[in-house]
Amino acid sequence: MSALRSVFSRSRLRESRLSVPILALAVILLFDFVFVPGFFNLEIRDGHLFGSLVDILRNSTPTVALAIGMTLVIATGGVDLSVGAIMAIAASVACILIDPRIVGLNLQGDITAVVGDPTYSFVPIPIVIVASLAVAVVCGLWNGVLVSFGRIQPMVATLILMIAGRGIAQLITNSIKIIIFNDSFAFIGNGFIVLPFSLFIVVALFAGAWLLTRRTAIGLFVESVGISFRASLYSGINEKRIKLFAYAFCGFCAGVAALIAVSSIRTSDANQIGLYTELDAILAVVIGGTVLGAGGRFSLLGSLIGALVIQATQTSMYAIGVAASAITAVKAVMVIVVILLYSQQVQDLGRRIAGRLARRQAAA
């Protein structure tokens, strides 16, 4: 009985989509425990919790937000290459609403008096946040319309905004970096409530996405469209609306990531904010077990762990002195390993090895 229970538990672990990302994260943390002294040290200063583990959680929040939205898009059989550009657009909108003087808008009084003012914002901060997220959703809807109604391949459709998005962001700010002094806005990316405030934001975003997809029929519709949009159509599911929702939600998540990123550096930079983040988001989703290009079943938790794997890898590389320029090569290796682990040949090999071990254990 114990042998059968052991075989069953190993089988469930092997078939679980979370086994690979959890194992990868455990290996990275084990490496840090052995080779990076003090990596797991935590301390409280001024009521805030600090340490390398906290840095991983904090720095991963934009990627986690992007991965949540990207998961639904990939689950429909698509992909969104424009999330980095959407981040740049949303960040530029936020900064220009907080401080529009840089593009020549005349304000009453002496404008030099507000330089460095931690309370200054031309538009109330709640409106800044809502407007930025609304613009990001509109960008996502644009992608969704091209994919669902225009029947354009998702990679081609989102490539349009990926290329044009940064130009749009530069037009919004006249290609000038805007420095933000408002402390309320900066609290989004830099604030602490014991733990980083941005962590609470992505936890709320994850909880909302999980409830939406696992406690309503939307998650089932997304998986159905990803498996076969024609069969879904014949079943009465409006696959165009489902895809439109997925891309709009992905745009919303990109807007959340943009607010976190721009508030943490207090500066709009259309050339740098969100640069290459679409690759991190896609990699996080793939590490989490959602199959790129195939659609169907997805795991939000797996994508979250995948984002932590990416950030833990980066933090570990920096801790041991690896140059920042080499991180891209490390990610390339990660992509190769993930592709191999999820390939059918490797999975079949794993099943054969597990079957032999089970038979030997049963015979013993």
Secondary structure, DSSP 8 states (H G I E B T S, - for coil): -HHHHHHHHHHHHHH-TTHHHHHHHHHHHHHHHHHSTTTT-EEEETTEEEEHHHHHHHHTHHHHHHHHHHHHHHHTT---TTHHHHHHHHHHHHHHHH-GGGGT---SS-GGGGTT-TT--SS-HHHHHHHHHHHHHHHHHHHHIIIIIS---HHHHHHHHHHHHHHHHHHHHTT---B---HHHHHHHH-BSSSBHHHHHHHHHHHHHHHHHHSSSHHHHHHHHHH-HHHHHHTT--HHHHHHHHHHHHHHHHHHHHHHHHHHHTB--TTTTTTTHHHHHHHHHHHTT--TTT-S---HHHHHHHHHHHHHHHHHHHHTT--GGGHHHHHHHHHHHHHHHHSHHHHHHHHHHHHHHHHHHHH-
